[in-house]
Amino acid sequence: MSQTPEPQDPQERAHRASSRREENAIWSIFGYLLSGLLFWGGVGWAADRFFNTSFLTLIGLLVGMGGALYLVWMRFVRE
């Protein structure tokens, strides 16, 4: 697989670096959201099984989404 050569123009080089940072940020945000839902949803699901209830999975998902959004806010929005 061939890579495109690095541009000589400083503006083009800066644009490509900015584009890569934005793409990495999008994947980081996706990872935060997905891992928050999976982890805390899993904790809620396990607690549902342990306590024989049916609402803790929803609470776990809500906590996971809230925590993930908080982390995204702290890392990307406040900068």
TIFIVO-595386 format. One record per atom (N, C-alpha, C): residue in one letter; atom name; x, y, z. Coordinates in Angstrom, 3 decimals. Layout:
N
+------+------+----------+----------+----------+
: type : atom :     east :    north :       up :
+------+------+----------+----------+----------+
:    a :   CA :        X :        Y :        Z :
...
+------+------+----------+----------+----------+
***
This chain:
79
+------+------+----------+----------+----------+
: type : atom :     east :    north :       up :
+------+------+----------+----------+----------+
:    m :    N :    0.853 :   -1.156 :    0.000 :
:    m :   CA :    0.000 :    0.000 :    0.000 :
:    m :    C :    0.908 :    1.231 :    0.000 :
:    s :    N :    0.673 :    2.141 :   -0.914 :
:    s :   CA :    1.507 :    3.324 :   -1.004 :
:    s :    C :    0.889 :    4.478 :   -0.239 :
:    q :    N :    1.736 :    5.269 :    0.351 :
:    q :   CA :    1.284 :    6.444 :    1.067 :
:    q :    C :    1.505 :    7.664 :    0.191 :
:    t :    N :    0.666 :    8.658 :    0.381 :
:    t :   CA :    0.847 :    9.889 :   -0.372 :
:    t :    C :    2.033 :   10.636 :    0.211 :
:    p :    N :    2.827 :   11.264 :   -0.632 :
:    p :   CA :    3.996 :   11.984 :   -0.116 :
:    p :    C :    3.569 :   13.179 :    0.732 :
:    e :    N :    4.408 :   13.524 :    1.673 :
:    e :   CA :    4.142 :   14.668 :    2.550 :
:    e :    C :    4.242 :   15.951 :    1.716 :
:    p :    N :    3.244 :   16.825 :    1.807 :
:    p :   CA :    3.261 :   18.041 :    0.992 :
:    p :    C :    4.364 :   19.004 :    1.441 :
:    q :    N :    4.875 :   19.776 :    0.492 :
:    q :   CA :    5.918 :   20.756 :    0.773 :
:    q :    C :    5.338 :   22.061 :    1.315 :
:    d :    N :    4.093 :   22.361 :    0.954 :
:    d :   CA :    3.448 :   23.603 :    1.368 :
:    d :    C :    3.104 :   23.532 :    2.856 :
:    p :    N :    3.568 :   24.495 :    3.669 :
:    p :   CA :    3.278 :   24.446 :    5.114 :
:    p :    C :    1.787 :   24.520 :    5.432 :
:    q :    N :    1.011 :   25.250 :    4.638 :
:    q :   CA :   -0.424 :   25.336 :    4.883 :
:    q :    C :   -1.100 :   23.989 :    4.640 :
:    e :    N :   -0.695 :   23.315 :    3.580 :
:    e :   CA :   -1.266 :   21.996 :    3.284 :
:    e :    C :   -0.874 :   20.988 :    4.364 :
:    r :    N :    0.355 :   21.066 :    4.837 :
:    r :   CA :    0.817 :   20.171 :    5.893 :
:    r :    C :    0.017 :   20.420 :    7.182 :
:    a :    N :   -0.211 :   21.688 :    7.513 :
:    a :   CA :   -0.993 :   22.023 :    8.702 :
:    a :    C :   -2.434 :   21.551 :    8.556 :
:    h :    N :   -2.988 :   21.670 :    7.350 :
:    h :   CA :   -4.363 :   21.209 :    7.112 :
:    h :    C :   -4.474 :   19.703 :    7.305 :
:    r :    N :   -3.509 :   18.958 :    6.795 :
:    r :   CA :   -3.537 :   17.496 :    6.965 :
:    r :    C :   -3.396 :   17.102 :    8.429 :
:    a :    N :   -2.519 :   17.781 :    9.165 :
:    a :   CA :   -2.345 :   17.477 :   10.588 :
:    a :    C :   -3.628 :   17.779 :   11.353 :
:    s :    N :   -4.278 :   18.877 :   11.030 :
:    s :   CA :   -5.540 :   19.231 :   11.680 :
:    s :    C :   -6.619 :   18.203 :   11.365 :
:    s :    N :   -6.644 :   17.758 :   10.125 :
:    s :   CA :   -7.622 :   16.757 :    9.712 :
:    s :    C :   -7.418 :   15.441 :   10.473 :
:    r :    N :   -6.157 :   15.043 :   10.651 :
:    r :   CA :   -5.857 :   13.817 :   11.398 :
:    r :    C :   -6.267 :   13.954 :   12.863 :
:    r :    N :   -6.024 :   15.126 :   13.460 :
:    r :   CA :   -6.421 :   15.344 :   14.857 :
:    r :    C :   -7.927 :   15.257 :   15.013 :
:    e :    N :   -8.667 :   15.844 :   14.069 :
:    e :   CA :  -10.128 :   15.796 :   14.138 :
:    e :    C :  -10.628 :   14.364 :   14.006 :
:    e :    N :  -10.022 :   13.603 :   13.098 :
:    e :   CA :  -10.432 :   12.204 :   12.923 :
:    e :    C :  -10.136 :   11.402 :   14.187 :
:    n :    N :   -8.980 :   11.629 :   14.787 :
:    n :   CA :   -8.643 :   10.934 :   16.033 :
:    n :    C :   -9.596 :   11.321 :   17.151 :
:    a :    N :   -9.994 :   12.588 :   17.208 :
:    a :   CA :  -10.926 :   13.040 :   18.243 :
:    a :    C :  -12.276 :   12.356 :   18.077 :
:    i :    N :  -12.736 :   12.218 :   16.847 :
:    i :   CA :  -14.022 :   11.550 :   16.597 :
:    i :    C :  -13.981 :   10.109 :   17.084 :
:    w :    N :  -12.892 :    9.403 :   16.798 :
:    w :   CA :  -12.780 :    8.018 :   17.257 :
:    w :    C :  -12.675 :    7.930 :   18.772 :
:    s :    N :  -12.001 :    8.891 :   19.392 :
:    s :   CA :  -11.920 :    8.908 :   20.861 :
:    s :    C :  -13.295 :    9.115 :   21.481 :
:    i :    N :  -14.068 :   10.047 :   20.915 :
:    i :   CA :  -15.419 :   10.299 :   21.421 :
:    i :    C :  -16.275 :    9.049 :   21.270 :
:    f :    N :  -16.203 :    8.408 :   20.109 :
:    f :   CA :  -16.949 :    7.168 :   19.879 :
:    f :    C :  -16.551 :    6.101 :   20.903 :
:    g :    N :  -15.259 :    5.998 :   21.180 :
:    g :   CA :  -14.777 :    5.022 :   22.154 :
:    g :    C :  -15.280 :    5.300 :   23.561 :
:    y :    N :  -15.261 :    6.577 :   23.958 :
:    y :   CA :  -15.788 :    6.942 :   25.275 :
:    y :    C :  -17.264 :    6.567 :   25.397 :
:    l :    N :  -18.047 :    6.923 :   24.392 :
:    l :   CA :  -19.484 :    6.660 :   24.464 :
:    l :    C :  -19.776 :    5.165 :   24.492 :
:    l :    N :  -19.111 :    4.428 :   23.625 :
:    l :   CA :  -19.354 :    2.986 :   23.556 :
:    l :    C :  -18.883 :    2.269 :   24.823 :
:    s :    N :  -17.700 :    2.614 :   25.302 :
:    s :   CA :  -17.190 :    1.913 :   26.484 :
:    s :    C :  -18.007 :    2.266 :   27.731 :
:    g :    N :  -18.478 :    3.507 :   27.834 :
:    g :   CA :  -19.329 :    3.864 :   28.968 :
:    g :    C :  -20.616 :    3.065 :   28.982 :
:    l :    N :  -21.239 :    2.964 :   27.816 :
:    l :   CA :  -22.478 :    2.187 :   27.726 :
:    l :    C :  -22.240 :    0.710 :   28.001 :
:    l :    N :  -21.199 :    0.146 :   27.417 :
:    l :   CA :  -20.940 :   -1.285 :   27.603 :
:    l :    C :  -20.562 :   -1.611 :   29.051 :
:    f :    N :  -19.673 :   -0.822 :   29.634 :
:    f :   CA :  -19.222 :   -1.134 :   30.992 :
:    f :    C :  -20.354 :   -0.958 :   32.001 :
:    w :    N :  -20.939 :    0.242 :   32.050 :
:    w :   CA :  -21.959 :    0.499 :   33.068 :
:    w :    C :  -23.264 :   -0.223 :   32.766 :
:    g :    N :  -23.569 :   -0.439 :   31.487 :
:    g :   CA :  -24.718 :   -1.276 :   31.152 :
:    g :    C :  -24.501 :   -2.705 :   31.620 :
:    g :    N :  -23.253 :   -3.196 :   31.493 :
:    g :   CA :  -22.925 :   -4.532 :   31.981 :
:    g :    C :  -23.000 :   -4.636 :   33.496 :
:    v :    N :  -22.557 :   -3.585 :   34.177 :
:    v :   CA :  -22.664 :   -3.567 :   35.639 :
:    v :    C :  -24.140 :   -3.587 :   36.043 :
:    g :    N :  -24.967 :   -2.794 :   35.358 :
:    g :   CA :  -26.402 :   -2.787 :   35.657 :
:    g :    C :  -27.050 :   -4.131 :   35.368 :
:    w :    N :  -26.655 :   -4.755 :   34.261 :
:    w :   CA :  -27.200 :   -6.062 :   33.910 :
:    w :    C :  -26.826 :   -7.109 :   34.972 :
:    a :    N :  -25.563 :   -7.083 :   35.406 :
:    a :   CA :  -25.127 :   -8.035 :   36.432 :
:    a :    C :  -25.863 :   -7.783 :   37.752 :
:    a :    N :  -26.059 :   -6.516 :   38.089 :
:    a :   CA :  -26.794 :   -6.201 :   39.317 :
:    a :    C :  -28.251 :   -6.651 :   39.195 :
:    d :    N :  -28.835 :   -6.513 :   37.986 :
:    d :   CA :  -30.192 :   -7.016 :   37.763 :
:    d :    C :  -30.274 :   -8.511 :   38.030 :
:    r :    N :  -29.294 :   -9.248 :   37.535 :
:    r :   CA :  -29.302 :  -10.702 :   37.733 :
:    r :    C :  -29.100 :  -11.053 :   39.209 :
:    f :    N :  -28.220 :  -10.327 :   39.869 :
:    f :   CA :  -27.907 :  -10.618 :   41.262 :
:    f :    C :  -29.085 :  -10.295 :   42.185 :
:    f :    N :  -29.720 :   -9.132 :   41.977 :
:    f :   CA :  -30.820 :   -8.705 :   42.846 :
:    f :    C :  -32.197 :   -9.113 :   42.330 :
:    n :    N :  -32.233 :   -9.778 :   41.163 :
:    n :   CA :  -33.485 :  -10.230 :   40.553 :
:    n :    C :  -34.458 :   -9.062 :   40.325 :
:    t :    N :  -33.933 :   -8.011 :   39.694 :
:    t :   CA :  -34.741 :   -6.836 :   39.349 :
:    t :    C :  -34.738 :   -6.660 :   37.835 :
:    s :    N :  -35.384 :   -5.610 :   37.366 :
:    s :   CA :  -35.425 :   -5.386 :   35.919 :
:    s :    C :  -35.143 :   -3.941 :   35.518 :
:    f :    N :  -34.717 :   -3.098 :   36.453 :
:    f :   CA :  -34.530 :   -1.689 :   36.121 :
:    f :    C :  -33.073 :   -1.229 :   36.221 :
:    l :    N :  -32.202 :   -2.033 :   36.791 :
:    l :   CA :  -30.827 :   -1.602 :   37.004 :
:    l :    C :  -30.015 :   -1.528 :   35.710 :
:    t :    N :  -30.398 :   -2.297 :   34.700 :
:    t :   CA :  -29.709 :   -2.190 :   33.412 :
:    t :    C :  -29.914 :   -0.801 :   32.825 :
:    l :    N :  -31.128 :   -0.303 :   32.881 :
:    l :   CA :  -31.413 :    1.042 :   32.383 :
:    l :    C :  -30.635 :    2.089 :   33.172 :
:    i :    N :  -30.594 :    1.936 :   34.483 :
:    i :   CA :  -29.836 :    2.885 :   35.304 :
:    i :    C :  -28.351 :    2.822 :   34.944 :
:    g :    N :  -27.828 :    1.621 :   34.748 :
:    g :   CA :  -26.429 :    1.482 :   34.340 :
:    g :    C :  -26.146 :    2.134 :   33.001 :
:    l :    N :  -27.050 :    1.966 :   32.043 :
:    l :   CA :  -26.873 :    2.602 :   30.731 :
:    l :    C :  -26.903 :    4.122 :   30.852 :
:    l :    N :  -27.806 :    4.637 :   31.668 :
:    l :   CA :  -27.893 :    6.086 :   31.855 :
:    l :    C :  -26.642 :    6.636 :   32.550 :
:    v :    N :  -26.169 :    5.926 :   33.564 :
:    v :   CA :  -24.940 :    6.344 :   34.246 :
:    v :    C :  -23.758 :    6.300 :   33.273 :
:    g :    N :  -23.686 :    5.248 :   32.467 :
:    g :   CA :  -22.603 :    5.125 :   31.491 :
:    g :    C :  -22.622 :    6.238 :   30.460 :
:    m :    N :  -23.802 :    6.571 :   29.958 :
:    m :   CA :  -23.891 :    7.635 :   28.964 :
:    m :    C :  -23.574 :    8.985 :   29.602 :
:    g :    N :  -24.078 :    9.200 :   30.807 :
:    g :   CA :  -23.779 :   10.454 :   31.497 :
:    g :    C :  -22.293 :   10.611 :   31.777 :
:    g :    N :  -21.672 :    9.552 :   32.245 :
:    g :   CA :  -20.230 :    9.606 :   32.505 :
:    g :    C :  -19.420 :    9.812 :   31.245 :
:    a :    N :  -19.810 :    9.143 :   30.172 :
:    a :   CA :  -19.097 :    9.299 :   28.898 :
:    a :    C :  -19.240 :   10.719 :   28.359 :
:    l :    N :  -20.440 :   11.273 :   28.441 :
:    l :   CA :  -20.637 :   12.648 :   27.974 :
:    l :    C :  -19.841 :   13.630 :   28.822 :
:    y :    N :  -19.761 :   13.376 :   30.119 :
:    y :   CA :  -18.961 :   14.225 :   30.991 :
:    y :    C :  -17.485 :   14.172 :   30.588 :
:    l :    N :  -16.959 :   12.962 :   30.325 :
:    l :   CA :  -15.564 :   12.838 :   29.916 :
:    l :    C :  -15.305 :   13.530 :   28.584 :
:    v :    N :  -16.228 :   13.388 :   27.643 :
:    v :   CA :  -16.086 :   14.071 :   26.346 :
:    v :    C :  -16.083 :   15.575 :   26.564 :
:    w :    N :  -16.983 :   16.067 :   27.400 :
:    w :   CA :  -17.044 :   17.496 :   27.689 :
:    w :    C :  -15.714 :   17.982 :   28.293 :
:    m :    N :  -15.216 :   17.252 :   29.279 :
:    m :   CA :  -13.974 :   17.664 :   29.940 :
:    m :    C :  -12.769 :   17.626 :   28.997 :
:    r :    N :  -12.736 :   16.659 :   28.105 :
:    r :   CA :  -11.554 :   16.515 :   27.253 :
:    r :    C :  -11.607 :   17.376 :   26.000 :
:    f :    N :  -12.763 :   17.465 :   25.348 :
:    f :   CA :  -12.791 :   18.091 :   24.030 :
:    f :    C :  -13.495 :   19.453 :   23.995 :
:    v :    N :  -14.496 :   19.654 :   24.790 :
:    v :   CA :  -15.271 :   20.895 :   24.680 :
:    v :    C :  -14.612 :   22.014 :   25.471 :
:    r :    N :  -14.065 :   21.706 :   26.633 :
:    r :   CA :  -13.470 :   22.746 :   27.475 :
:    r :    C :  -12.156 :   23.274 :   26.958 :
:    e :    N :  -11.512 :   22.596 :   26.015 :
:    e :   CA :  -10.186 :   23.022 :   25.505 :
:    e :    C :  -10.230 :   24.344 :   24.837 :
+------+------+----------+----------+----------+
***
